[in-house]
């Protein structure tokens, strides 16, 4: 008798349009998609103080303010 497996829980993707609201809190994956930077590059730039600081909402929950990320993108142009 085969063992029934449950599908992995997948979180719904955050739309990129949420970056249009400066008060929105963006997921790490959304910030990666907006900036084109890898996770390690973002962390390197945070340590170097050249990227906006994230907000820690819990031990495994990091978010970025959309207004900070869009301001960083505009300044980088």
C-alpha positions in Angstrom: 0.0 0.0 0.0 1.6 3.3 -1.0 2.1 6.0 1.5 0.0 9.1 0.8 2.1 12.2 0.5 0.8 15.6 1.1 1.8 18.4 -1.3 4.4 20.9 0.1 2.9 24.0 1.4 3.7 26.9 -0.9 3.2 30.5 0.1 1.4 32.6 -2.5 3.7 34.9 -4.4 3.7 38.5 -3.5 2.8 40.7 -6.5 5.5 43.1 -7.6 2.8 45.8 -7.6 2.9 45.8 -3.8 6.1 47.9 -4.1 4.0 50.8 -5.3 2.7 51.2 -1.7 5.5 52.8 0.3 4.1 51.4 3.6 4.0 47.8 2.3 6.3 45.2 3.8 8.0 43.2 1.1 9.2 39.6 1.3 12.9 38.8 0.6 11.9 37.1 -2.7 10.0 40.2 -3.9 13.0 42.4 -3.1 15.2 40.0 -5.1 12.9 40.2 -8.0 12.7 44.0 -7.9 16.5 44.6 -7.6 17.9 41.6 -9.5 20.3 41.0 -6.6 20.9 37.6 -5.0 20.2 36.9 -1.3 23.9 36.9 -0.4 24.5 40.2 -2.3 21.6 41.9 -0.5 23.0 40.7 2.9 26.5 41.9 1.9 25.1 45.4 1.0 23.1 45.5 4.2 26.3 44.9 6.2 28.1 47.6 4.2 25.2 50.0 4.9 24.6 50.4 1.2 21.1 48.8 1.2 18.1 49.5 3.3 17.9 47.6 6.7 15.2 45.0 6.9 12.6 44.7 9.6 12.7 41.5 11.7 9.1 40.5 12.5 10.2 37.3 14.1 13.0 34.8 14.2 12.3 33.6 10.7 10.4 36.6 9.3 12.3 39.4 7.6 10.6 42.2 5.6 11.7 45.3 3.8 9.8 48.6 3.6 8.7 49.1 0.0 9.4 52.9 0.3 13.0 52.2 1.3 13.6 49.7 -1.5 12.1 51.9 -4.2 14.1 54.9 -2.9 17.3 52.8 -3.1 16.4 51.8 -6.7 15.8 55.4 -7.7 19.1 56.5 -6.2 21.0 53.7 -7.9 19.9 54.9 -11.4 
